[in-house]
Amino acid sequence: MSTLTIELEDEILARVRQYSKKKQVKVSDILSESLRRFLLMAELSELQDKLDGKAAEFGFDSEEDLFDTIS
């Protein structure tokens, strides 16, 4: 495991510390999980963009068009 130093706004750090105390979880665990979720959502968004482009190539302009075709 590696160490990373980051700067946070005071308000965000206070909220993380408050949540950490409330849930009895380490601040680093909260931040690690938050980063994991952020990266997952970013990756999913990139995949969605790629799929939207492919769908458009086949004439699907929206998810509704696709669902109507396969339903």
Secondary structure, 3 states (H helix, E strand, C coil): CCCCCCCCCHHHHHHHHHHHHHHCCCHHHHHHHHHHHHHHHHHHHHHHHHHHHHHHHCCCCCHHHHHHHHC
